[in-house]
């Protein structure tokens, strides 16, 4: 017992230090929560010439905080990617009384109501100052209360180090929060922009916006003001990403499942300035060529006017050896098969980007057991083929279980699940047609049949071959004839694409080497070449756009 006692006595300074650290962290958390509470109890007001915003801090700090602006006709969320943690912002936007005189004028459009970048920047400065003052007052109040409590608990024997103990925690909580906010809420840290509800409809359909403005007498001033604020936020954080020079814009679709909605696809291609379509499979339902013929799908694909890059899914063949749908697709002039009916893997060089992929080995009627294991032989074959090739920029396959096993590829694209998702550099594309006419409906609440959500993505690449943005659209009820848009989401390419253009590093006292930079451009020749499965010389063919 004496030995145990002596050990405890020997270790007691460490135990005391550990106890002090825990107490200091508790005081730090209390000061932080006190500061956040103050910003919620007395929220900050920031103004532009026509708008007023009320700001509150979200108490949970994150590496990906969100500026959240809810409205009754949809929400606007701007997400940031930060190297440090920072609290989120909740922003309630209102219209100042001074704006009402604008509506006495004829033909007032949304641009006249939209605050400029300078106004938004000035309002952000006002907000930062107001939030900072409230946070300091809240954190300081908690620090004073804790100091007073310590004073009376210790029978009014307060020492300087007790005050310094509490004060240091308050200073760290305040400085850390300010630093996190200052570093995070910058346009360069933009990660994602999303609008939902009616705002999502307008963000998706510029023609609808023009129609709404043309019917000024039928549109409430409130709604028009919301559109102006939404577009101002998009211009502040997103415009530089979306409007940067593009080498290629791809429409990503999947899981057509026999529904001919190519008229909508043609419209999207025209409106979004699409260079090529990438379809990750499940074009039909039962693996029969006749399905596509009956629905007019092959004819519609040919009418799109842009290359249609395709890998087959588990519904595109009726047996392990069936390749009839692939053979039919190969006869369409603008279709590019990344794996042909004979099983040859091919690399498409499109505007300077390297695009590869492989077909799903599964088929309609498969027992649906162990999809990861069934995908492995096809993935192993693909990995072996590209092991000594330049890394592909885009790898397309149907199932996520296959995409997750790909060893080399900057950006992976898959479908199959009918739900859009992002996981690192893997883009999972949702179903373009809600699962098609066969698997479209699912039983919902009250035993009603509800359509699956529709979605598609637009991927934009820059002139240095990097992914600059991914815009995700979701909508419903296309087959029922009453489409309802759910949301529009713009994701910064830096969040998905690990590739960044090489930068020059200055070496003191040495000649500066020229970095090897790739250039991607719409004027680059489009070619399709076989990927050799054994060392051999292969020819390259040029294909028409």
Secondary structure, DSSP 8 states (H G I E B T S, - for coil): -HHHHHHHHHHHHHHHHHHHHHHHHHHHHHHHHHHHHHHHHT-EEEE-SSEEEEEEEEEEEETT-EEEEEETTEEEEEEE--SS-EEEEEEEEEE-GGGGGGGGSTT--HHHH---HHHHHHHHHHHHHHHHHHHHHHHHHHHHHHHHHHHHHTTS---HHHHHHHHHHHHHHHHHHHHHHHHHSSGGGEEEEEEEHHHHHHHH-HHHHHHHHHTGGGS-HHHHHHHHHHHHHHHHHTHHHHTS-EEEEEEEE---TT---HHHHHHHHHHTT-SEEEE-S--SSSS-HHHHHHHTHHHHHHTT-SEEEE---TTS-SSTT--HHHHHHHTSTTEEESB-TT--BEEEEETTEEEEE------TT-----HHHHHHHHHHHHHHHHTTS---SEEE-S-HHHHTT--S-SEEEE-SSSS-EEETTEEE---TTTTHHHH-EEE-GGG-EEE--EEEEEEEEETTS-EEEEEEEEEE-TTTT--EEEEEEEEEHHHH-----------TTS-----------TTS--EEEE--SSS----EEE---
